[in-house]
Amino acid sequence: MNIIITGASRGIGKALAIKLTESNDNQVVAISRDAVKLKELKIVCLQNNPAARLFPIAFDLCSDGYSFNLLPQILEHLSVVDVLVNNAGKLIKKDFANLTNQDFDDVFNVNVKTVFRLSRALLPHFSSPSHIVNVSSMGGFQGSAKFPGLSLYSAAKGAVSVLTEAMAEDLKGRGISVNCLAYGAVQTEMLAEAFPGFKAPLKPEDMAEYTAWFVTNGHRFFNGKVLPVSISTP
């Protein structure tokens, strides 16, 4: 399968790229702003599987240049896109009264707007059937526990969930299924920022094992669904 993962330089995105490149049947484009970590990721993938096909692309998804910079790089490696994993995320932890307009823009631009921009830019290049998987959080899952300092992050992830439902309706005629995974507590760098000292029950590799199956098979069973994947919040 031809797979794109954003936010691939750390956490679950990184673990997912490693897991998916264990199979010689997959080609994975890994997108992140951090070129150094992407190079390290490729080394790890090749150590795990000398035939791994991982193509790192250093690009800031909040910048302009999708059409003349990012897309040409993607299409250099992938003739069509079978799976897009919108995993890039940003967390700002502050008391609500101290949040700024810039904080709002930063959190929503990374967590929500990049999902819209990249999915839209790739529309002519998706295969049929294909699968877009948007990554949300239990913090953005309606009715779940909410935590102090995470109002913008939770709101942005809630927006991703509703956007997923709407995208699925708009894109089903193109043979594109769209689903959302709302993660619970996983021991990532972002979790450590949100909950210092907390020990999550799952490692990124644990969640990547499930996610690897879902991104390549979930569209056979689901469309337009927001699925909680959680045993702890946090």
CYANA upper distance limits for C-alpha pairs under 8 A (distance plus 0.5 A):
  1 MET  CA     25 ASP  CA      6.60
  1 MET  CA     26 ASN  CA      5.08
  1 MET  CA     27 GLN  CA      6.64
  1 MET  CA     82 ASP  CA      6.55
  1 MET  CA     83 VAL  CA      8.00
  1 MET  CA    216 THR  CA      8.37
  2 ASN  CA     26 ASN  CA      6.48
  2 ASN  CA     27 GLN  CA      5.45
  2 ASN  CA     28 VAL  CA      6.66
  2 ASN  CA     78 LEU  CA      6.87
  2 ASN  CA     80 VAL  CA      7.38
  2 ASN  CA     81 VAL  CA      5.81
  2 ASN  CA     82 ASP  CA      5.65
  2 ASN  CA     83 VAL  CA      6.89
  3 ILE  CA     26 ASN  CA      7.66
  3 ILE  CA     27 GLN  CA      6.58
  3 ILE  CA     28 VAL  CA      5.27
  3 ILE  CA     29 VAL  CA      6.72
  3 ILE  CA     81 VAL  CA      6.77
  3 ILE  CA     82 ASP  CA      6.48
  3 ILE  CA     83 VAL  CA      5.16
  3 ILE  CA     84 LEU  CA      6.38
  3 ILE  CA     85 VAL  CA      8.16
  4 ILE  CA     28 VAL  CA      6.21
  4 ILE  CA     29 VAL  CA      5.22
  4 ILE  CA     30 ALA  CA      6.60
  4 ILE  CA     31 ILE  CA      8.04
  4 ILE  CA     81 VAL  CA      7.99
  4 ILE  CA     83 VAL  CA      6.76
  4 ILE  CA     84 LEU  CA      5.31
  4 ILE  CA     85 VAL  CA      6.51
  5 ILE  CA     13 GLY  CA      7.25
  5 ILE  CA     17 ALA  CA      7.74
  5 ILE  CA     28 VAL  CA      7.79
  5 ILE  CA     29 VAL  CA      6.79
  5 ILE  CA     30 ALA  CA      5.62
  5 ILE  CA     31 ILE  CA      6.63
  5 ILE  CA     84 LEU  CA      6.70
  5 ILE  CA     85 VAL  CA      5.28
  5 ILE  CA     86 ASN  CA      6.88
  5 ILE  CA     87 ASN  CA      7.09
  6 THR  CA     13 GLY  CA      7.53
  6 THR  CA     30 ALA  CA      6.66
  6 THR  CA     31 ILE  CA      5.19
  6 THR  CA     32 SER  CA      6.65
  6 THR  CA     85 VAL  CA      6.92
  6 THR  CA     86 ASN  CA      6.04
  6 THR  CA     87 ASN  CA      5.66
  6 THR  CA     88 ALA  CA      5.62
  7 GLY  CA     13 GLY  CA      6.21
  7 GLY  CA     14 LYS  CA      8.13
  7 GLY  CA     30 ALA  CA      8.19
  7 GLY  CA     31 ILE  CA      6.56
  7 GLY  CA     32 SER  CA      5.62
  7 GLY  CA     86 ASN  CA      8.29
  7 GLY  CA     87 ASN  CA      5.93
  7 GLY  CA     88 ALA  CA      4.41
  7 GLY  CA     89 GLY  CA      7.39
  8 ALA  CA     12 ILE  CA      8.21
  8 ALA  CA     13 GLY  CA      4.75
  8 ALA  CA     14 LYS  CA      5.06
  8 ALA  CA     16 LEU  CA      8.44
  8 ALA  CA     17 ALA  CA      7.35
  8 ALA  CA     30 ALA  CA      5.96
  8 ALA  CA     31 ILE  CA      6.25
  8 ALA  CA     32 SER  CA      6.25
  8 ALA  CA     38 LEU  CA      7.97
  8 ALA  CA     87 ASN  CA      8.13
  8 ALA  CA     88 ALA  CA      8.02
  9 SER  CA     13 GLY  CA      7.19
  9 SER  CA     14 LYS  CA      5.68
  9 SER  CA     30 ALA  CA      8.30
  9 SER  CA     31 ILE  CA      8.14
  9 SER  CA     32 SER  CA      6.40
  9 SER  CA     34 ASP  CA      7.23
  9 SER  CA     37 LYS  CA      5.96
  9 SER  CA     38 LEU  CA      6.00
  9 SER  CA     41 LEU  CA      7.35
 10 ARG  CA     14 LYS  CA      5.24
 10 ARG  CA     15 ALA  CA      7.99
 10 ARG  CA     37 LYS  CA      8.28
 10 ARG  CA    189 GLU  CA      8.33
 11 GLY  CA     15 ALA  CA      6.91
 11 GLY  CA    188 THR  CA      5.62
 11 GLY  CA    189 GLU  CA      7.07
 11 GLY  CA    190 MET  CA      8.35
 11 GLY  CA    204 PRO  CA      6.32
 12 ILE  CA     16 LEU  CA      6.35
 12 ILE  CA    188 THR  CA      7.83
 12 ILE  CA    204 PRO  CA      5.25
 12 ILE  CA    205 GLU  CA      7.52
 12 ILE  CA    207 MET  CA      7.37
 12 ILE  CA    208 ALA  CA      6.49
 13 GLY  CA     17 ALA  CA      6.76
 13 GLY  CA     87 ASN  CA      6.88
 13 GLY  CA     88 ALA  CA      8.40
 13 GLY  CA    208 ALA  CA      8.26
 14 LYS  CA     18 ILE  CA      6.89
 14 LYS  CA     41 LEU  CA      7.56
 15 ALA  CA     19 LYS  CA      6.65
 15 ALA  CA    204 PRO  CA      6.47
 15 ALA  CA    205 GLU  CA      5.89
 15 ALA  CA    208 ALA  CA      6.19
 16 LEU  CA     20 LEU  CA      6.54
 16 LEU  CA    205 GLU  CA      7.88
 16 LEU  CA    208 ALA  CA      5.16
 16 LEU  CA    209 GLU  CA      7.76
 16 LEU  CA    211 THR  CA      7.64
 16 LEU  CA    212 ALA  CA      6.80
 17 ALA  CA     21 THR  CA      6.66
 17 ALA  CA     28 VAL  CA      7.41
 17 ALA  CA     30 ALA  CA      7.60
 17 ALA  CA     45 CYS  CA      8.39
 17 ALA  CA     54 LEU  CA      8.34
 18 ILE  CA     22 GLU  CA      7.12
 18 ILE  CA     41 LEU  CA      8.12
 18 ILE  CA     44 VAL  CA      7.85
 18 ILE  CA     45 CYS  CA      5.87
 18 ILE  CA     48 ASN  CA      8.41
 19 LYS  CA     23 SER  CA      8.47
 19 LYS  CA    208 ALA  CA      7.31
 19 LYS  CA    209 GLU  CA      7.33
 19 LYS  CA    212 ALA  CA      7.38
 20 LEU  CA     26 ASN  CA      7.12
 20 LEU  CA     28 VAL  CA      7.96
 20 LEU  CA    212 ALA  CA      6.72
 21 THR  CA     26 ASN  CA      6.57
 21 THR  CA     27 GLN  CA      7.49
 21 THR  CA     28 VAL  CA      7.33
 21 THR  CA     45 CYS  CA      7.05
 21 THR  CA     49 ASN  CA      7.84
 21 THR  CA     52 ALA  CA      5.73
 21 THR  CA     53 ARG  CA      6.85
 21 THR  CA     54 LEU  CA      7.24
 22 GLU  CA     45 CYS  CA      7.98
 22 GLU  CA     48 ASN  CA      7.30
 22 GLU  CA     49 ASN  CA      6.27
 22 GLU  CA     52 ALA  CA      6.98
 23 SER  CA     52 ALA  CA      7.85
 24 ASN  CA     51 ALA  CA      7.10
 24 ASN  CA     52 ALA  CA      6.80
 24 ASN  CA     53 ARG  CA      7.87
 26 ASN  CA     53 ARG  CA      7.54
 27 GLN  CA     52 ALA  CA      8.35
 27 GLN  CA     53 ARG  CA      5.60
 27 GLN  CA     54 LEU  CA      6.66
 27 GLN  CA     55 PHE  CA      8.31
 27 GLN  CA     78 LEU  CA      8.25
 28 VAL  CA     53 ARG  CA      6.84
 28 VAL  CA     54 LEU  CA      5.38
 28 VAL  CA     55 PHE  CA      6.64
 29 VAL  CA     54 LEU  CA      6.42
 29 VAL  CA     55 PHE  CA      5.19
 29 VAL  CA     56 PRO  CA      6.32
 29 VAL  CA     57 ILE  CA      7.53
 29 VAL  CA     74 ILE  CA      7.50
 29 VAL  CA     77 HIS  CA      8.24
 30 ALA  CA     38 LEU  CA      7.98
 30 ALA  CA     54 LEU  CA      7.45
 30 ALA  CA     55 PHE  CA      6.54
 30 ALA  CA     56 PRO  CA      5.25
 30 ALA  CA     57 ILE  CA      6.54
 31 ILE  CA     38 LEU  CA      8.45
 31 ILE  CA     56 PRO  CA      6.59
 31 ILE  CA     57 ILE  CA      5.42
 31 ILE  CA     58 ALA  CA      6.39
 31 ILE  CA     59 PHE  CA      6.97
 32 SER  CA     38 LEU  CA      7.63
 32 SER  CA     56 PRO  CA      8.49
 32 SER  CA     57 ILE  CA      7.17
 32 SER  CA     58 ALA  CA      5.73
 32 SER  CA     59 PHE  CA      6.25
 32 SER  CA     60 ASP  CA      7.24
 32 SER  CA     61 LEU  CA      8.48
 32 SER  CA     88 ALA  CA      8.48
 33 ARG  CA     58 ALA  CA      5.55
 33 ARG  CA     59 PHE  CA      5.42
 33 ARG  CA     60 ASP  CA      5.45
 33 ARG  CA     61 LEU  CA      8.29
 34 ASP  CA     38 LEU  CA      6.84
 34 ASP  CA     58 ALA  CA      6.70
 34 ASP  CA     59 PHE  CA      8.48
 35 ALA  CA     39 LYS  CA      6.82
 35 ALA  CA     56 PRO  CA      8.45
 35 ALA  CA     57 ILE  CA      8.01
 35 ALA  CA     58 ALA  CA      5.62
 36 VAL  CA     40 GLU  CA      6.94
 37 LYS  CA     41 LEU  CA      6.58
 38 LEU  CA     42 LYS  CA      6.80
 38 LEU  CA     56 PRO  CA      6.35
 38 LEU  CA     57 ILE  CA      8.19
 38 LEU  CA     58 ALA  CA      7.99
 39 LYS  CA     43 ILE  CA      6.95
 39 LYS  CA     56 PRO  CA      7.69
 40 GLU  CA     44 VAL  CA      6.92
 41 LEU  CA     45 CYS  CA      6.74
 42 LYS  CA     46 LEU  CA      6.69
 42 LYS  CA     54 LEU  CA      6.80
 42 LYS  CA     55 PHE  CA      8.21
 42 LYS  CA     56 PRO  CA      7.79
 43 ILE  CA     47 GLN  CA      6.66
 44 VAL  CA     48 ASN  CA      6.78
 45 CYS  CA     49 ASN  CA      6.58
 45 CYS  CA     50 PRO  CA      8.15
 45 CYS  CA     52 ALA  CA      6.67
 45 CYS  CA     54 LEU  CA      7.84
 46 LEU  CA     50 PRO  CA      5.03
 46 LEU  CA     51 ALA  CA      7.22
 46 LEU  CA     52 ALA  CA      6.04
 48 ASN  CA     52 ALA  CA      8.41
 55 PHE  CA     77 HIS  CA      7.83
 57 ILE  CA     70 LEU  CA      8.47
 57 ILE  CA     73 GLN  CA      7.83
 57 ILE  CA     74 ILE  CA      8.41
 59 PHE  CA     70 LEU  CA      7.53
 61 LEU  CA     66 TYR  CA      8.49
 61 LEU  CA    110 VAL  CA      7.88
 61 LEU  CA    114 THR  CA      6.55
 62 CYS  CA    109 ASN  CA      7.01
 62 CYS  CA    110 VAL  CA      6.95
 62 CYS  CA    114 THR  CA      7.10
 65 GLY  CA     69 ASN  CA      5.56
 65 GLY  CA     70 LEU  CA      6.92
 66 TYR  CA     70 LEU  CA      5.22
 66 TYR  CA     71 LEU  CA      6.32
 66 TYR  CA    118 LEU  CA      8.24
 66 TYR  CA    121 ALA  CA      7.84
 67 SER  CA     71 LEU  CA      5.95
 67 SER  CA     72 PRO  CA      7.78
 67 SER  CA    121 ALA  CA      7.91
 68 PHE  CA     72 PRO  CA      7.03
 69 ASN  CA     73 GLN  CA      7.12
 70 LEU  CA     74 ILE  CA      6.84
 71 LEU  CA     75 LEU  CA      6.56
 71 LEU  CA    121 ALA  CA      8.29
 71 LEU  CA    122 LEU  CA      8.26
 72 PRO  CA     76 GLU  CA      6.55
 73 GLN  CA     77 HIS  CA      7.60
 74 ILE  CA     78 LEU  CA      6.60
 75 LEU  CA     79 SER  CA      6.26
 75 LEU  CA     80 VAL  CA      8.11
 79 SER  CA    125 HIS  CA      8.13
 80 VAL  CA    125 HIS  CA      5.69
 80 VAL  CA    126 PHE  CA      6.13
 80 VAL  CA    127 SER  CA      6.37
 81 VAL  CA    122 LEU  CA      8.40
 81 VAL  CA    125 HIS  CA      6.42
 81 VAL  CA    126 PHE  CA      5.11
 81 VAL  CA    127 SER  CA      6.33
 81 VAL  CA    130 SER  CA      7.86
 82 ASP  CA    126 PHE  CA      6.53
 82 ASP  CA    127 SER  CA      6.02
 82 ASP  CA    128 SER  CA      8.24
 82 ASP  CA    129 PRO  CA      7.91
 82 ASP  CA    130 SER  CA      5.19
 82 ASP  CA    131 HIS  CA      6.81
 83 VAL  CA    130 SER  CA      6.38
 83 VAL  CA    131 HIS  CA      5.35
 83 VAL  CA    132 ILE  CA      6.26
 83 VAL  CA    133 VAL  CA      8.08
 83 VAL  CA    215 VAL  CA      7.26
 83 VAL  CA    216 THR  CA      7.58
 84 LEU  CA    119 SER  CA      8.27
 84 LEU  CA    131 HIS  CA      6.97
 84 LEU  CA    132 ILE  CA      5.28
 84 LEU  CA    133 VAL  CA      6.68
 85 VAL  CA    132 ILE  CA      6.54
 85 VAL  CA    133 VAL  CA      5.33
 85 VAL  CA    134 ASN  CA      6.48
 85 VAL  CA    135 VAL  CA      7.89
 85 VAL  CA    215 VAL  CA      7.98
 86 ASN  CA    114 THR  CA      8.49
 86 ASN  CA    115 VAL  CA      6.37
 86 ASN  CA    132 ILE  CA      8.03
 86 ASN  CA    133 VAL  CA      6.67
 86 ASN  CA    134 ASN  CA      5.28
 86 ASN  CA    135 VAL  CA      6.51
 87 ASN  CA    134 ASN  CA      6.95
 87 ASN  CA    135 VAL  CA      5.65
 88 ALA  CA    110 VAL  CA      7.26
 88 ALA  CA    111 ASN  CA      7.11
 88 ALA  CA    135 VAL  CA      8.50
 89 GLY  CA    107 VAL  CA      8.42
 89 GLY  CA    110 VAL  CA      6.21
 89 GLY  CA    111 ASN  CA      5.45
 90 LYS  CA    106 ASP  CA      8.28
 90 LYS  CA    107 VAL  CA      6.21
 90 LYS  CA    110 VAL  CA      6.54
 90 LYS  CA    111 ASN  CA      6.82
 90 LYS  CA    153 TYR  CA      8.01
 91 LEU  CA    107 VAL  CA      7.03
 91 LEU  CA    150 LEU  CA      8.24
 91 LEU  CA    153 TYR  CA      6.18
 91 LEU  CA    190 MET  CA      7.56
 91 LEU  CA    194 ALA  CA      8.25
 92 ILE  CA    103 ASP  CA      7.73
 92 ILE  CA    107 VAL  CA      7.59
 92 ILE  CA    149 GLY  CA      8.44
 92 ILE  CA    150 LEU  CA      7.51
 92 ILE  CA    152 LEU  CA      7.93
 92 ILE  CA    153 TYR  CA      7.32
 93 LYS  CA    149 GLY  CA      5.30
 93 LYS  CA    150 LEU  CA      5.90
 93 LYS  CA    193 GLU  CA      8.27
 93 LYS  CA    194 ALA  CA      6.99
 94 LYS  CA     98 ASN  CA      6.83
 94 LYS  CA     99 LEU  CA      6.75
 94 LYS  CA    149 GLY  CA      4.96
 94 LYS  CA    150 LEU  CA      7.34
 95 ASP  CA     99 LEU  CA      7.20
 95 ASP  CA    148 PRO  CA      7.35
 95 ASP  CA    149 GLY  CA      5.13
 95 ASP  CA    150 LEU  CA      8.35
 96 PHE  CA    149 GLY  CA      6.92
 96 PHE  CA    151 SER  CA      7.36
 99 LEU  CA    103 ASP  CA      6.66
 99 LEU  CA    104 PHE  CA      7.99
100 THR  CA    104 PHE  CA      7.03
101 ASN  CA    105 ASP  CA      6.88
102 GLN  CA    106 ASP  CA      6.49
103 ASP  CA    107 VAL  CA      6.63
104 PHE  CA    108 PHE  CA      6.60
104 PHE  CA    152 LEU  CA      7.04
105 ASP  CA    109 ASN  CA      6.18
106 ASP  CA    110 VAL  CA      6.86
107 VAL  CA    111 ASN  CA      6.54
107 VAL  CA    152 LEU  CA      7.27
107 VAL  CA    153 TYR  CA      7.01
107 VAL  CA    156 ALA  CA      7.44
108 PHE  CA    112 VAL  CA      5.70
108 PHE  CA    113 LYS  CA      6.87
108 PHE  CA    152 LEU  CA      8.36
108 PHE  CA    153 TYR  CA      8.48
108 PHE  CA    156 ALA  CA      6.06
109 ASN  CA    113 LYS  CA      5.17
109 ASN  CA    114 THR  CA      6.78
110 VAL  CA    114 THR  CA      6.11
111 ASN  CA    115 VAL  CA      7.54
111 ASN  CA    156 ALA  CA      6.63
111 ASN  CA    157 LYS  CA      7.26
111 ASN  CA    160 VAL  CA      7.84
112 VAL  CA    116 PHE  CA      7.17
112 VAL  CA    156 ALA  CA      6.79
112 VAL  CA    157 LYS  CA      7.93
112 VAL  CA    159 ALA  CA      7.32
112 VAL  CA    160 VAL  CA      6.27
113 LYS  CA    117 ARG  CA      6.58
114 THR  CA    118 LEU  CA      6.35
115 VAL  CA    119 SER  CA      6.45
115 VAL  CA    134 ASN  CA      7.84
115 VAL  CA    160 VAL  CA      8.38
116 PHE  CA    120 ARG  CA      6.49
117 ARG  CA    121 ALA  CA      6.56
118 LEU  CA    122 LEU  CA      6.68
119 SER  CA    123 LEU  CA      6.85
119 SER  CA    132 ILE  CA      8.32
122 LEU  CA    126 PHE  CA      7.07
126 PHE  CA    130 SER  CA      6.85
126 PHE  CA    176 ILE  CA      8.04
127 SER  CA    175 GLY  CA      8.22
127 SER  CA    176 ILE  CA      8.37
128 SER  CA    174 ARG  CA      7.40
128 SER  CA    175 GLY  CA      5.29
128 SER  CA    176 ILE  CA      6.94
129 PRO  CA    175 GLY  CA      5.25
129 PRO  CA    176 ILE  CA      6.23
129 PRO  CA    177 SER  CA      7.97
130 SER  CA    175 GLY  CA      6.93
130 SER  CA    176 ILE  CA      5.35
130 SER  CA    177 SER  CA      6.74
130 SER  CA    219 HIS  CA      8.10
131 HIS  CA    176 ILE  CA      6.11
131 HIS  CA    177 SER  CA      5.35
131 HIS  CA    178 VAL  CA      6.35
131 HIS  CA    179 ASN  CA      8.25
131 HIS  CA    215 VAL  CA      7.41
131 HIS  CA    216 THR  CA      8.10
131 HIS  CA    219 HIS  CA      6.53
132 ILE  CA    176 ILE  CA      7.63
132 ILE  CA    177 SER  CA      6.69
132 ILE  CA    178 VAL  CA      5.20
132 ILE  CA    179 ASN  CA      6.93
132 ILE  CA    215 VAL  CA      8.29
133 VAL  CA    178 VAL  CA      6.39
133 VAL  CA    179 ASN  CA      5.56
133 VAL  CA    180 CYS  CA      5.94
133 VAL  CA    181 LEU  CA      7.70
133 VAL  CA    215 VAL  CA      6.96
134 ASN  CA    160 VAL  CA      7.60
134 ASN  CA    161 SER  CA      8.38
134 ASN  CA    164 THR  CA      7.43
134 ASN  CA    178 VAL  CA      8.09
134 ASN  CA    179 ASN  CA      6.80
134 ASN  CA    180 CYS  CA      5.12
134 ASN  CA    181 LEU  CA      6.98
135 VAL  CA    160 VAL  CA      8.22
135 VAL  CA    180 CYS  CA      6.17
135 VAL  CA    181 LEU  CA      5.65
135 VAL  CA    182 ALA  CA      6.74
135 VAL  CA    183 TYR  CA      8.01
136 SER  CA    140 GLY  CA      7.23
136 SER  CA    157 LYS  CA      5.54
136 SER  CA    158 GLY  CA      7.83
136 SER  CA    160 VAL  CA      6.86
136 SER  CA    161 SER  CA      7.08
136 SER  CA    180 CYS  CA      6.99
136 SER  CA    181 LEU  CA      6.21
136 SER  CA    182 ALA  CA      4.86
136 SER  CA    183 TYR  CA      6.85
137 SER  CA    141 PHE  CA      7.14
137 SER  CA    154 SER  CA      7.98
137 SER  CA    157 LYS  CA      6.55
137 SER  CA    158 GLY  CA      8.47
137 SER  CA    181 LEU  CA      7.84
137 SER  CA    182 ALA  CA      4.57
137 SER  CA    183 TYR  CA      5.10
137 SER  CA    184 GLY  CA      6.75
137 SER  CA    228 PRO  CA      8.42
138 MET  CA    144 SER  CA      6.93
138 MET  CA    145 ALA  CA      8.38
138 MET  CA    182 ALA  CA      5.71
138 MET  CA    183 TYR  CA      6.15
138 MET  CA    184 GLY  CA      5.85
138 MET  CA    228 PRO  CA      7.16
138 MET  CA    230 SER  CA      8.04
138 MET  CA    233 THR  CA      7.34
139 GLY  CA    144 SER  CA      7.16
139 GLY  CA    145 ALA  CA      7.34
139 GLY  CA    146 LYS  CA      6.35
139 GLY  CA    147 PHE  CA      8.31
139 GLY  CA    153 TYR  CA      8.18
139 GLY  CA    154 SER  CA      5.34
139 GLY  CA    157 LYS  CA      7.67
139 GLY  CA    158 GLY  CA      8.22
139 GLY  CA    184 GLY  CA      8.50
139 GLY  CA    233 THR  CA      8.43
140 GLY  CA    144 SER  CA      8.21
140 GLY  CA    153 TYR  CA      8.20
140 GLY  CA    154 SER  CA      4.93
140 GLY  CA    155 ALA  CA      6.49
140 GLY  CA    156 ALA  CA      7.65
140 GLY  CA    157 LYS  CA      5.14
140 GLY  CA    158 GLY  CA      4.51
140 GLY  CA    159 ALA  CA      8.20
140 GLY  CA    161 SER  CA      8.01
140 GLY  CA    182 ALA  CA      8.13
141 PHE  CA    157 LYS  CA      8.24
141 PHE  CA    158 GLY  CA      6.56
141 PHE  CA    161 SER  CA      8.11
141 PHE  CA    182 ALA  CA      7.48
141 PHE  CA    228 PRO  CA      8.22
142 GLN  CA    158 GLY  CA      7.89
145 ALA  CA    233 THR  CA      7.68
146 LYS  CA    150 LEU  CA      8.20
146 LYS  CA    151 SER  CA      8.50
146 LYS  CA    154 SER  CA      8.19
147 PHE  CA    151 SER  CA      8.17
150 LEU  CA    154 SER  CA      6.46
150 LEU  CA    194 ALA  CA      8.19
151 SER  CA    155 ALA  CA      6.52
152 LEU  CA    156 ALA  CA      6.53
153 TYR  CA    157 LYS  CA      6.70
154 SER  CA    158 GLY  CA      6.56
155 ALA  CA    159 ALA  CA      6.76
156 ALA  CA    160 VAL  CA      6.90
157 LYS  CA    161 SER  CA      6.92
158 GLY  CA    162 VAL  CA      7.09
159 ALA  CA    163 LEU  CA      6.47
160 VAL  CA    164 THR  CA      6.56
160 VAL  CA    180 CYS  CA      8.43
161 SER  CA    165 GLU  CA      7.18
161 SER  CA    180 CYS  CA      6.85
161 SER  CA    226 VAL  CA      6.63
162 VAL  CA    166 ALA  CA      6.90
163 LEU  CA    167 MET  CA      6.47
164 THR  CA    168 ALA  CA      6.67
164 THR  CA    178 VAL  CA      6.61
164 THR  CA    179 ASN  CA      6.55
164 THR  CA    180 CYS  CA      6.79
164 THR  CA    224 GLY  CA      6.60
164 THR  CA    225 LYS  CA      7.98
164 THR  CA    226 VAL  CA      8.07
165 GLU  CA    169 GLU  CA      7.22
165 GLU  CA    178 VAL  CA      7.95
165 GLU  CA    179 ASN  CA      7.94
165 GLU  CA    224 GLY  CA      4.96
165 GLU  CA    225 LYS  CA      6.94
165 GLU  CA    226 VAL  CA      8.15
166 ALA  CA    170 ASP  CA      6.92
166 ALA  CA    224 GLY  CA      7.88
167 MET  CA    171 LEU  CA      6.40
167 MET  CA    178 VAL  CA      7.06
167 MET  CA    224 GLY  CA      8.01
168 ALA  CA    172 LYS  CA      6.28
168 ALA  CA    176 ILE  CA      7.91
168 ALA  CA    177 SER  CA      6.34
168 ALA  CA    178 VAL  CA      5.32
168 ALA  CA    179 ASN  CA      7.87
168 ALA  CA    223 ASN  CA      6.84
168 ALA  CA    224 GLY  CA      5.34
169 GLU  CA    224 GLY  CA      7.61
171 LEU  CA    175 GLY  CA      7.40
171 LEU  CA    176 ILE  CA      6.06
171 LEU  CA    177 SER  CA      7.57
171 LEU  CA    178 VAL  CA      8.41
172 LYS  CA    176 ILE  CA      5.83
172 LYS  CA    177 SER  CA      6.59
177 SER  CA    219 HIS  CA      6.26
177 SER  CA    222 PHE  CA      8.23
177 SER  CA    223 ASN  CA      5.81
177 SER  CA    224 GLY  CA      7.64
178 VAL  CA    219 HIS  CA      8.05
178 VAL  CA    223 ASN  CA      6.08
178 VAL  CA    224 GLY  CA      5.94
178 VAL  CA    225 LYS  CA      8.10
179 ASN  CA    219 HIS  CA      8.20
179 ASN  CA    222 PHE  CA      7.52
179 ASN  CA    223 ASN  CA      6.16
179 ASN  CA    224 GLY  CA      5.60
179 ASN  CA    225 LYS  CA      5.56
179 ASN  CA    226 VAL  CA      6.64
179 ASN  CA    227 LEU  CA      8.35
180 CYS  CA    224 GLY  CA      8.12
180 CYS  CA    225 LYS  CA      6.65
180 CYS  CA    226 VAL  CA      5.12
180 CYS  CA    227 LEU  CA      6.62
181 LEU  CA    226 VAL  CA      6.44
181 LEU  CA    227 LEU  CA      5.54
181 LEU  CA    228 PRO  CA      6.59
181 LEU  CA    229 VAL  CA      7.00
182 ALA  CA    226 VAL  CA      7.24
182 ALA  CA    227 LEU  CA      6.33
182 ALA  CA    228 PRO  CA      5.14
182 ALA  CA    229 VAL  CA      6.27
182 ALA  CA    230 SER  CA      8.20
183 TYR  CA    228 PRO  CA      6.69
183 TYR  CA    229 VAL  CA      5.48
183 TYR  CA    230 SER  CA      6.24
184 GLY  CA    228 PRO  CA      7.93
184 GLY  CA    229 VAL  CA      6.57
184 GLY  CA    230 SER  CA      4.68
184 GLY  CA    231 ILE  CA      7.09
184 GLY  CA    232 SER  CA      6.24
184 GLY  CA    233 THR  CA      5.77
184 GLY  CA    234 PRO  CA      6.86
185 ALA  CA    191 LEU  CA      7.64
185 ALA  CA    200 ALA  CA      5.97
185 ALA  CA    201 PRO  CA      7.52
185 ALA  CA    202 LEU  CA      7.46
185 ALA  CA    230 SER  CA      7.27
185 ALA  CA    231 ILE  CA      8.00
185 ALA  CA    232 SER  CA      6.05
185 ALA  CA    233 THR  CA      6.05
185 ALA  CA    234 PRO  CA      5.23
186 VAL  CA    191 LEU  CA      7.37
186 VAL  CA    200 ALA  CA      5.86
186 VAL  CA    201 PRO  CA      7.22
186 VAL  CA    202 LEU  CA      5.42
186 VAL  CA    203 LYS  CA      6.00
186 VAL  CA    204 PRO  CA      6.64
186 VAL  CA    207 MET  CA      7.96
187 GLN  CA    191 LEU  CA      6.66
187 GLN  CA    192 ALA  CA      7.76
187 GLN  CA    199 LYS  CA      7.30
187 GLN  CA    200 ALA  CA      5.62
187 GLN  CA    201 PRO  CA      7.96
187 GLN  CA    202 LEU  CA      6.65
187 GLN  CA    203 LYS  CA      5.56
187 GLN  CA    204 PRO  CA      6.86
188 THR  CA    192 ALA  CA      6.93
188 THR  CA    203 LYS  CA      7.82
188 THR  CA    204 PRO  CA      7.04
189 GLU  CA    193 GLU  CA      6.93
190 MET  CA    194 ALA  CA      6.88
191 LEU  CA    195 PHE  CA      6.34
191 LEU  CA    196 PRO  CA      8.16
192 ALA  CA    196 PRO  CA      5.35
192 ALA  CA    197 GLY  CA      7.43
192 ALA  CA    198 PHE  CA      7.61
200 ALA  CA    232 SER  CA      8.10
200 ALA  CA    234 PRO  CA      7.51
201 PRO  CA    231 ILE  CA      8.26
201 PRO  CA    232 SER  CA      7.78
202 LEU  CA    206 ASP  CA      6.46
202 LEU  CA    207 MET  CA      7.44
203 LYS  CA    207 MET  CA      7.21
204 PRO  CA    208 ALA  CA      6.47
205 GLU  CA    209 GLU  CA      6.71
206 ASP  CA    210 TYR  CA      7.48
207 MET  CA    211 THR  CA      6.57
208 ALA  CA    212 ALA  CA      6.27
209 GLU  CA    213 TRP  CA      7.25
210 TYR  CA    214 PHE  CA      6.83
211 THR  CA    215 VAL  CA      6.48
212 ALA  CA    216 THR  CA      7.01
213 TRP  CA    217 ASN  CA      6.40
213 TRP  CA    218 GLY  CA      7.83
214 PHE  CA    218 GLY  CA      4.97
214 PHE  CA    219 HIS  CA      8.36
215 VAL  CA    219 HIS  CA      8.06
217 ASN  CA    221 PHE  CA      8.22
218 GLY  CA    222 PHE  CA      6.44
219 HIS  CA    223 ASN  CA      6.69
